[in-house]
Amino acid sequence: MTEQAIETVPAPRYVERPLGQEIRRTVRNDVPDRLYVLTGGRSTPDSHAFDPATLVVSMVESAPDMPTEQVAILDMCQTPTIVADIATNLGLPIGVTTILLSDLLRASKITVRQPQPAPNTLGARRNTQRAAAPEEVPSGLRNV
């Protein structure tokens, strides 16, 4: 048995694998690169109008020359949709999604609505009642 020298060669970035009649090109570890390209290298949105519960509504139809993610957002937001749902449906982090949304907002292609807090009748009642002092709590427990 003869030993052959084994060369150590770094793995290629792109690996071509045959799949049926076509050759499918797969990218290894492309997520950080893809997110960088999607956001244009930005890490924060231009607008701070977005939180996960912000409602987003499309104002225009998508155009064929738009990026795929923006087309998906505009199609998804024909009815009011929250940012968290948009991110989930796109399979993107919320931070990246808010950057894409801020681009659409700047181009006047979407509108945003902040969620309205529900009326808190319990909170109104609490404001009228006096809070128990710490020393009153043990005596109240003894009376029970």
Secondary structure, DSSP 8 states (H G I E B T S, - for coil): ------------SEEEEEETTEEEEEESS-HHHHHHHHHTT-SS-S-----TT-EEEE-S---TTS-HHHHHHHHHTTS-EEHHHHHHHHT--HHHHHHHHHHHHHTTSEEEE-------HHHHHHHHS----TTHHHHHHHH-
